[in-house]
Amino acid sequence: MLGAARLTRMKRELSQFEDHPPHGITCWACDENVGHLQAQIIGDDATPYRGGVFKLDIRLPDRYPFEPPKVTFITPIYHPNVDTGGRICLESLKMPPQGAWSPVLNVLSVLTTVQHLMAEPNPDDPLMADIANEFKYDRAKYEHNAKVWTRKHASGDTTDKRRSSTESGSEADKNGTGKDRGEDGMKRQLDVGGKCMAESKSKQSKLG
């Protein structure tokens, strides 16, 4: 549960989405304490994710806003900086000195940055090495695969947003497997290089 001050802040943050809705982004609370949020980002026309409905899960830590929210993709996305578990390699989602999170940032700014990352991936610090190599050396193949994944996984209804957290968690578990997310049944492996890949590998080892 969030404290009174954080509850007030989150209600104010959520009101921003209603009063000044950002283009292509929606966000809503999953419970009355607004410690669990979900969001949708619509793929921009200038990207291979065009028209796709990408759902994200947002968990606010006890020390928010002094610690960043935990943001993961529920919808599978073919992207160099998003792994098969939906984790995102983004500096604003990590504490300094490795990251750039600051209490002046908020959920809206994070989602806007994720939207920007979808349009401009960072192949030099990837979570998915093979997708990063496609992006760098075979852009046509990358864009084709990203479009295929978007049609397969992200052709959702933009009005069907306010699902229960239980239903969402079930979908996230289902979509988080390599089998469901992989194209042609192939499991994509994390590369050992890059700070984000190393962090992801460490987290998976602890979970195991």
C-alpha positions as CSV (number, residue, x, y, z in Angstrom):
1,M,0.0,0.0,0.0
2,L,1.1,3.5,-0.7
3,G,1.4,6.1,2.0
4,A,-0.9,9.2,2.0
5,A,1.7,11.4,0.3
6,R,2.4,8.9,-2.4
7,L,-1.3,8.2,-2.8
8,T,-1.9,11.9,-3.4
9,R,1.0,12.1,-5.8
10,M,-0.3,9.1,-7.8
11,K,-3.8,10.4,-8.0
12,R,-2.3,13.7,-9.3
13,E,-0.2,11.8,-11.9
14,L,-3.1,9.7,-13.1
15,S,-5.2,12.9,-13.5
16,Q,-2.5,14.1,-16.0
17,F,-3.5,11.3,-18.3
18,E,-7.1,12.4,-18.2
19,D,-6.6,16.2,-18.3
20,H,-3.8,16.1,-20.9
21,P,-3.7,12.7,-22.5
22,P,-0.4,12.1,-24.3
23,H,-0.6,10.9,-27.9
24,G,-0.8,7.1,-28.1
25,I,-0.5,6.5,-24.3
26,T,-3.2,5.6,-21.7
27,C,-2.7,4.6,-18.1
28,W,-5.0,3.5,-15.3
29,A,-4.9,2.1,-11.8
30,C,-5.6,-1.6,-11.1
31,D,-6.5,-1.1,-7.4
32,E,-7.8,1.7,-5.2
33,N,-4.3,2.2,-3.7
34,V,-2.9,2.9,-7.2
35,G,0.3,0.9,-6.3
36,H,-0.4,-1.3,-9.4
37,L,-1.0,0.4,-12.7
38,Q,-1.3,-0.7,-16.3
39,A,-0.8,1.2,-19.5
40,Q,-1.2,0.9,-23.2
41,I,1.1,2.3,-25.9
42,I,-0.2,2.4,-29.5
43,G,2.6,1.7,-32.0
44,D,3.5,4.8,-34.0
45,D,2.8,4.9,-37.7
46,A,6.5,5.5,-38.5
47,T,7.6,2.3,-36.8
48,P,7.2,-1.4,-37.5
49,Y,4.8,-1.5,-34.5
50,R,2.3,0.6,-36.3
51,G,-1.2,0.2,-35.0
52,G,-0.2,-2.4,-32.4
53,V,-1.7,-2.2,-28.9
54,F,1.1,-2.8,-26.4
55,K,0.1,-3.3,-22.8
56,L,2.5,-2.7,-19.9
57,D,2.4,-3.6,-16.2
58,I,3.6,-0.9,-13.7
59,R,4.5,-1.7,-10.0
60,L,5.3,1.2,-7.7
61,P,7.9,0.3,-5.0
62,D,7.3,1.4,-1.4
63,R,9.9,4.2,-1.8
64,Y,8.4,5.7,-4.9
65,P,9.2,8.3,-6.2
66,F,12.7,7.9,-4.6
67,E,12.9,4.6,-6.4
68,P,11.8,4.0,-10.0
69,P,8.7,2.0,-10.9
70,K,9.0,-1.5,-12.2
71,V,7.7,-1.5,-15.8
72,T,7.4,-4.5,-18.0
73,F,5.7,-5.3,-21.3
74,I,2.7,-7.7,-21.0
75,T,2.3,-7.7,-24.8
76,P,5.3,-9.5,-26.6
77,I,7.3,-7.1,-28.6
78,Y,10.2,-7.7,-31.1
79,H,12.7,-5.2,-29.8
80,P,16.4,-5.1,-29.0
81,N,15.8,-3.5,-25.6
82,V,13.0,-5.7,-24.4
83,D,13.6,-9.4,-23.3
84,T,11.3,-12.4,-23.5
85,G,10.1,-11.6,-19.9
86,G,9.0,-8.1,-20.9
87,R,11.8,-6.4,-19.0
88,I,13.0,-3.1,-20.5
89,C,16.5,-1.8,-20.7
90,L,16.1,1.9,-20.0
91,E,18.2,4.2,-17.9
92,S,15.2,6.0,-16.4
93,L,14.1,2.7,-14.9
94,K,17.3,2.3,-12.9
95,M,18.8,4.1,-10.0
96,P,22.0,6.1,-10.3
97,P,24.9,5.7,-11.0
98,Q,23.9,2.9,-13.4
99,G,20.7,4.6,-14.3
100,A,19.1,8.1,-14.5
101,W,16.0,7.8,-12.3
102,S,15.1,10.9,-10.3
103,P,12.2,11.8,-8.1
104,V,11.3,14.6,-10.5
105,L,10.4,11.9,-13.1
106,N,7.0,10.2,-13.0
107,V,5.0,7.4,-14.7
108,L,4.0,9.7,-17.6
109,S,7.7,10.6,-18.3
110,V,8.7,6.9,-18.1
111,L,5.9,5.8,-20.5
112,T,6.8,8.6,-22.9
113,T,10.4,7.4,-22.8
114,V,9.3,3.8,-23.5
115,Q,7.3,5.1,-26.5
116,H,10.4,6.9,-27.7
117,L,12.5,3.7,-27.3
118,M,10.0,1.8,-29.4
119,A,10.6,4.4,-32.2
120,E,14.4,4.6,-31.7
121,P,15.9,1.3,-30.2
122,N,19.3,1.3,-28.7
123,P,21.1,-1.6,-30.3
124,D,24.4,-0.8,-28.6
125,D,23.0,-1.8,-25.1
126,P,20.6,-4.5,-25.9
127,L,18.8,-7.2,-24.0
128,M,18.3,-9.3,-27.2
129,A,21.6,-9.5,-29.0
130,D,20.2,-11.2,-32.1
131,I,17.5,-8.6,-32.6
132,A,20.1,-5.9,-32.0
133,N,22.3,-7.4,-34.8
134,E,19.3,-7.5,-37.1
135,F,18.6,-3.8,-36.4
136,K,22.2,-2.8,-37.0
137,Y,23.0,-5.0,-40.0
138,D,19.8,-6.2,-41.6
139,R,17.2,-3.5,-40.9
140,A,14.7,-5.0,-43.5
141,K,14.7,-8.3,-41.6
142,Y,14.3,-6.6,-38.3
143,E,11.3,-4.5,-39.5
144,H,9.7,-7.6,-41.1
145,N,10.0,-9.6,-37.9
146,A,8.7,-6.7,-35.8
147,K,5.7,-6.3,-38.0
148,V,5.0,-10.1,-37.9
149,W,5.1,-10.0,-34.0
150,T,2.9,-6.9,-33.9
151,R,0.3,-8.5,-36.1
152,K,0.5,-11.7,-34.1
153,H,0.6,-10.4,-30.5
154,A,-0.5,-6.7,-30.5
155,S,-3.7,-6.6,-32.6
156,G,-5.8,-5.9,-29.5
157,D,-8.8,-3.8,-28.8
158,T,-7.7,-0.3,-27.7
159,T,-10.9,0.1,-25.7
160,D,-10.3,-3.0,-23.6
161,K,-8.0,-1.5,-21.1
162,R,-9.4,-1.8,-17.5
163,R,-8.8,-5.5,-16.9
164,S,-8.3,-6.9,-13.4
165,S,-4.8,-7.3,-12.1
166,T,-5.4,-11.0,-11.7
167,E,-6.4,-11.4,-15.4
168,S,-3.4,-9.3,-16.4
169,G,-1.0,-11.3,-14.4
170,S,-2.2,-14.5,-15.9
171,E,-1.7,-13.1,-19.4
172,A,1.7,-11.8,-18.5
173,D,2.7,-15.3,-17.3
174,K,1.4,-16.9,-20.5
175,N,3.1,-14.4,-22.8
176,G,6.4,-14.3,-20.8
177,T,7.6,-17.7,-22.0
178,G,10.0,-18.1,-24.9
179,K,7.7,-20.5,-26.6
180,D,4.7,-18.1,-26.7
181,R,6.9,-15.1,-27.5
182,G,9.3,-16.8,-29.9
183,E,8.7,-16.8,-33.7
184,D,8.7,-20.3,-35.3
185,G,9.1,-21.8,-31.8
186,M,12.6,-20.5,-31.3
187,K,13.8,-19.2,-27.9
188,R,15.9,-16.1,-28.1
189,Q,18.9,-16.1,-25.8
190,L,20.4,-13.1,-24.0
191,D,23.9,-12.2,-24.9
192,V,26.6,-12.1,-22.2
193,G,27.8,-8.6,-23.2
194,G,26.3,-5.3,-22.3
195,K,25.3,-4.0,-18.9
196,C,21.5,-4.6,-19.4
197,M,22.1,-8.2,-20.5
198,A,24.3,-8.9,-17.5
199,E,21.7,-7.5,-15.2
200,S,19.0,-9.6,-16.7
201,K,21.0,-12.7,-16.5
202,S,21.8,-12.1,-12.9
203,K,18.1,-11.6,-12.1
204,Q,17.2,-14.8,-13.9
205,S,19.8,-16.7,-11.9
206,K,18.4,-15.4,-8.6
207,L,14.9,-16.4,-9.6
208,G,16.2,-19.9,-10.4
